[in-house]
Amino acid sequence: MTIYRKTRRRLKKHVNQWGVQKRLYSIEEAAVYLGRTVYAVREIYYSGKLPVVKIDGRIFIDVQDMDTLIEQSKVTVDYR
């Protein structure tokens, strides 16, 4: 089983027993959330487009920052 499949299963359980939604995602989880590879997510945050949270040497990505990136990346095309 690939890391992608394992992570995808974990994302389905993003609400804990108290009904609180998970806010910080690992790089692997963020890749699944964004539909990108782990390498692509790292490139996005290395370029400064996606801020990260560092806690005890581990890197996490805030779900709100990912949603902001998605909103800012939207484009409209006029096919006239």
N, C-alpha and C positions, 0 to 999 in steps of 0.2 A: 504494500500500500504506500502510495507516495505521500510526501509531506503535504501536498496540496489537498489531497482527500482527507487526511487526518485533520488538518486545520479547518477545512470546510465543515466537517462534522462538529468541531468545537464551536464554530461561529453560530451554529444553530442554537446553541445553548448560551447565547450572549446575555440572558437575563438570569440573575441568580435567584435563590430561593425566596428572597425578600422582594422580588419584583424590580430590583434596581438594574438598569441597563449598564452593561460594561462600557467604560469610556476610553480606556487606554488599550491599544492593540499592539501586539508584537509586530515585527517587520513581516513575518510570515502571514499573520492574520490580516494585516493591512493589505498585503498583496492579494489575498483572496477577496477582501472587501472591495478593492479597487479594480479587480479583474486584471491585474498585471502580474508580472513575475517578481520574485524577491529582488532580483538584480535591478529591475526597472524602478521599483520603489526606492531602493537605495540611491539610484541615480537621481531620482526626483528630490530626495532630501539633501543629497550632496550639492545639488544645484541651487538649493535655498528656496525652492518652491513649496516645500512642505516642512514645517517646523517639527522638531522632535522633543520628547521629554526624556531626560536621562535620570534614572533613579538607580543608585547603587551600581553604576556602570552598565546597566541595561538600558536599551533604547526602546521607547514606546512611542506610538503615534496616537494623538488625540483624535477621536472619531469626528469631532466638530471641525478640526483642521482638514480632515479628509473630505468632509462634506463641503467645506468652503472651497477647497481645490476643485472639486467637481463643479460647483456653481460658477467659479471663475473661469473654468475651461469651456463652458458652453458657448457655442457659436450658432448664429443663424445664417442661413444661405438664401439668397434671393435668386431664384432661377427665372428671371424675366428674359 
